[in-house]
Amino acid sequence: MKRALSLYLKGAGMGAADAVPGVSGGTIAFVTGIYEELIHTIKCFGPEAVGVWREGGLPRLYEFLNIGFLVPLMLGILTSLITVAHVVTWLMDAYPLLLNAFFFGLVLASAFVVARRLTHWHVAHLVPLVLGGILAWYLPNLLPAGNSSGWMLFFAGAIAISAMLLPGVSGSFLLLTMGMYGTVMSGIKGFDLVLIVKFALGCLVGLFTFSRLLSWLFRHHHAMTLQLLIGFILGSLPTLWPWKTLTAYRLSDKGEKIPLDHQLLMPEHYSALTGEPSHLAMSLVLMVIGMGLVILLGERNAPSSAETTTR
């Protein structure tokens, strides 16, 4: 019961993070020590599950699919998307600078927590580290801006869920760059079943294909994969820098601004350029709180044997 409650709360944290452009639920999963178990669990949902069910019945299938882990986690994610995510998205509109400051500290400390889980360092691992940072920085610019057609919703779902599995890559931010964030969030809040089904089908395809790739990478190239994920986390930091101005954007088919590039500023330059307060003291406090929270969670949620068990 205690583990189920813990998983539920971790799922709620993932759901709240996934609702915010710039923050990844995968980062929360990594910091709370459930990332690899989550990837391996999702990977088990495939044709091999049918064989397990035929051989061992429902009890064996329950164990194989790790249902005791997955159900409370998914309930937490869904609860958060319906409730907490609304509060977070409101904060994003009302206090974007302060919210970004908190998440900047959270994500920065996440890179430190993940790095501590490496058993050894190698010069060759700098390649995936740099590659991860470059991809996290440039990936949004490579995605097309689309409309809300069925195929675009399907494609957006597959891309977004794959990104959500990567610490440091925000599925919500990629939806924003494709001009789909407002459409998807409005559909979810308004319970547009047709839109939700199209988007969900894309998510399922992306989830079951990309999780298998990540599972294989963890099995065969564990340290190098961790370096790649650290690169993704570090590459996402400029997106969360609190003091910035929008320098390039494009318009979606609904007239929404889709950010393409920002100019990163120092706090004093931000105030001089925009005429708005930098909230430097409060921002630094929130950064420290975010970093402290992640480091505390990282210490309490070191990888368990379940995370590294080959499924």
C-alpha positions in Angstrom: 0.0 0.0 0.0 2.9 2.4 0.8 4.6 1.7 -2.5 1.3 2.2 -4.4 0.8 5.6 -2.7 4.4 6.5 -3.5 3.9 5.6 -7.2 0.6 7.5 -7.3 2.4 10.7 -6.1 5.2 10.2 -8.5 2.7 9.8 -11.3 1.0 13.0 -10.2 4.4 14.8 -10.4 4.9 13.4 -13.9 1.5 14.5 -15.1 1.9 18.1 -13.8 5.4 18.4 -15.4 4.1 17.0 -18.8 1.5 19.8 -18.9 4.1 22.5 -18.9 6.0 23.3 -22.1 9.7 23.0 -21.3 9.5 20.4 -18.5 9.5 16.6 -19.1 7.7 14.0 -17.1 10.6 11.7 -17.9 12.8 14.0 -15.7 10.5 13.5 -12.8 10.5 9.7 -13.4 14.3 9.7 -13.4 14.7 11.8 -10.3 12.2 9.7 -8.4 14.0 6.5 -9.3 11.4 4.8 -11.5 12.6 5.7 -15.0 14.2 2.4 -16.1 11.4 0.3 -14.5 8.9 2.4 -16.4 10.6 1.9 -19.7 11.0 -1.8 -19.3 7.3 -2.1 -18.1 5.9 -0.3 -21.1 8.1 -2.5 -23.4 6.5 -5.6 -22.0 3.1 -4.6 -23.6 3.6 -6.5 -26.9 3.0 -9.9 -28.6 5.1 -11.7 -26.0 2.5 -10.9 -23.4 0.0 -13.2 -25.2 2.4 -16.1 -24.8 3.0 -15.4 -21.1 -0.8 -15.3 -20.6 -1.3 -18.7 -22.4 1.5 -20.3 -20.4 0.8 -18.9 -16.9 -2.7 -17.4 -17.0 -3.7 -14.1 -15.5 -1.4 -14.2 -12.4 1.7 -14.7 -14.5 0.5 -11.9 -16.9 -0.1 -9.6 -14.0 3.4 -10.1 -12.9 4.9 -9.9 -16.4 3.2 -6.6 -17.2 4.1 -5.2 -13.7 0.5 -4.1 -13.2 1.1 -3.3 -9.5 3.6 -0.7 -10.6 1.8 0.7 -13.6 -1.8 1.2 -12.4 -1.1 3.5 -9.4 1.5 5.4 -11.6 -1.0 6.0 -14.4 -3.8 6.9 -11.9 -1.5 9.6 -10.5 -0.7 10.9 -14.0 -4.4 11.0 -15.0 -5.4 12.7 -11.8 -2.7 15.3 -12.2 -3.7 16.0 -15.8 -7.3 16.6 -14.8 -6.6 18.7 -11.7 -3.1 19.8 -10.9 -2.2 20.5 -14.5 -4.9 23.2 -14.6 -3.2 25.0 -11.7 0.3 24.6 -13.3 -0.9 25.9 -16.6 -2.6 28.9 -14.8 0.7 29.6 -13.1 2.5 29.4 -16.4 0.2 32.2 -17.7 0.2 34.3 -14.6 3.7 33.9 -13.3 5.8 32.5 -16.2 9.1 33.9 -15.0 8.9 32.6 -11.4 7.6 29.2 -12.6 10.5 28.9 -15.1 12.9 29.8 -12.3 11.6 26.9 -10.2 11.7 24.4 -13.0 15.2 25.6 -14.1 16.5 24.7 -10.7 14.6 21.4 -10.8 16.0 20.4 -14.2 19.5 21.6 -13.5 19.7 19.5 -10.4 18.2 16.6 -12.3 21.3 16.4 -14.5 23.5 16.2 -11.3 21.3 13.4 -9.9 21.4 11.4 -13.1 25.2 11.9 -13.4 25.7 10.4 -9.9 24.1 7.2 -11.1 26.9 6.5 -13.6 29.2 3.8 -12.4 32.0 5.0 -14.6 32.9 7.7 -17.0 34.6 7.4 -20.4 35.8 9.9 -22.9 33.8 8.3 -25.6 30.6 9.1 -23.6 31.1 12.8 -24.4 29.7 12.1 -27.9 26.2 11.0 -26.7 26.4 13.8 -24.0 26.9 16.5 -26.7 24.5 14.8 -29.1 21.8 14.8 -26.5 22.3 18.5 -25.8 22.2 19.4 -29.5 19.1 17.4 -30.2 17.2 18.8 -27.2 18.1 22.4 -28.4 17.3 22.0 -32.1 14.6 19.4 -32.2 11.7 21.8 -31.9 12.9 23.7 -34.9 12.9 20.5 -37.0 9.2 19.8 -36.5 6.5 21.1 -38.9 3.7 23.4 -37.8 0.5 21.6 -38.7 -3.2 21.8 -38.3 -5.6 19.7 -36.3 -6.3 17.1 -38.9 -6.5 13.4 -37.9 -3.1 12.5 -39.2 -1.5 15.5 -37.6 -3.1 14.7 -34.3 -1.8 11.1 -34.6 1.7 12.3 -35.5 1.7 14.9 -32.7 0.7 12.2 -30.2 3.5 9.9 -31.3 6.1 12.7 -31.1 4.9 14.1 -27.8 4.7 10.8 -25.9 8.2 9.8 -27.2 9.6 13.1 -26.0 7.9 12.6 -22.6 9.8 9.4 -22.2 13.1 11.4 -22.5 14.3 13.4 -19.5 14.8 17.0 -20.5 12.7 16.9 -23.7 9.3 18.4 -23.2 6.4 16.8 -25.1 4.3 19.8 -24.4 6.9 22.1 -25.8 7.1 20.1 -29.0 3.3 20.3 -29.2 3.7 24.0 -28.9 6.2 24.3 -31.7 3.9 22.2 -33.9 1.0 24.5 -33.1 -0.9 21.7 -31.5 -0.6 22.5 -27.7 -3.7 24.7 -27.5 -5.7 22.4 -29.6 -4.8 19.3 -27.6 -5.2 21.0 -24.2 -8.5 22.5 -25.1 -9.7 19.1 -26.4 -8.7 17.4 -23.1 -10.3 20.1 -21.0 -13.4 20.0 -23.1 -13.5 16.1 -23.3 -13.5 16.2 -27.1 -13.6 12.4 -27.6 -12.8 12.4 -31.3 -9.7 14.5 -30.8 -8.7 12.6 -27.7 -8.9 9.2 -29.5 -6.9 10.4 -32.5 -4.2 11.9 -30.2 -4.2 8.8 -27.9 -3.7 6.4 -30.8 -0.6 8.3 -31.8 0.6 8.2 -28.2 0.1 4.4 -28.1 2.1 3.9 -31.2 4.9 6.2 -30.1 4.9 4.7 -26.6 5.2 1.1 -27.6 7.8 1.6 -30.3 10.1 4.2 -28.6 10.0 2.4 -25.2 11.4 -0.7 -26.9 14.3 1.3 -28.3 15.1 2.8 -24.9 14.9 -0.6 -23.2 17.3 -2.0 -25.8 19.7 0.9 -25.2 19.6 0.5 -21.5 20.3 -3.2 -21.8 23.3 -3.0 -24.1 24.7 0.6 -23.6 23.6 1.6 -20.2 26.3 4.2 -19.3 26.2 5.7 -22.8 22.4 6.0 -22.7 22.6 7.8 -19.3 25.1 10.2 -20.9 22.7 10.8 -23.8 19.9 11.6 -21.3 22.1 14.0 -19.3 22.7 15.8 -22.6 19.0 16.0 -23.2 18.5 17.5 -19.7 21.2 20.1 -20.1 20.0 21.0 -23.6 16.6 21.8 -22.3 17.9 24.4 -19.8 17.9 27.4 -22.2 14.2 26.8 -22.8 13.6 27.3 -19.0 15.9 30.3 -18.5 13.5 32.8 -16.7 14.9 36.0 -18.3 14.5 35.9 -22.0 12.6 37.6 -24.9 11.0 36.1 -27.9 13.0 36.9 -31.1 11.4 34.6 -33.7 8.0 33.0 -34.0 5.5 31.7 -36.5 1.7 31.6 -36.5 -0.4 28.5 -36.4 -3.5 28.0 -38.4 -5.4 29.4 -35.4 -3.3 32.5 -35.1 -1.3 31.2 -32.1 2.3 32.3 -31.7 4.7 29.4 -31.9 8.1 30.3 -30.4 11.1 29.5 -32.6 13.9 31.4 -30.8 14.6 33.4 -27.7 17.3 35.8 -26.6 18.6 34.8 -23.2 19.3 37.8 -20.9 20.8 38.6 -17.6 18.2 39.8 -15.0 19.3 43.4 -15.1 19.3 43.4 -19.0 15.8 41.8 -18.9 14.4 44.6 -16.8 16.1 47.3 -18.9 14.9 45.8 -22.2 11.3 44.8 -21.3 10.5 47.3 -18.5 9.3 44.5 -16.3 10.7 43.5 -12.9 13.2 40.6 -12.9 12.0 39.3 -9.6 15.7 38.2 -9.1 15.5 37.5 -5.3 12.3 35.4 -5.5 13.6 33.6 -8.7 16.8 32.6 -7.0 14.9 31.3 -4.0 12.7 29.2 -6.2 15.7 27.9 -8.1 17.3 26.8 -4.9 14.0 25.2 -3.7 13.7 23.3 -7.0 17.3 22.1 -6.8 17.0 21.1 -3.2 13.7 19.2 -3.8 15.3 17.2 -6.7 18.5 16.4 -4.7 16.4 15.3 -1.8 14.3 13.1 -4.0 17.4 11.7 -5.7 18.9 10.7 -2.4 15.7 9.0 -1.2 15.1 7.2 -4.6 18.3 5.6 -5.6 17.8 3.0 -8.3 16.4 -0.3 -6.9 17.1 -3.7 -8.2 13.7 -3.7 -10.0 14.9 -0.9 -12.3 17.9 -2.9 -13.6 16.2 -6.2 -13.8 16.0 -7.5 -17.4 12.4 -8.2 -18.3 
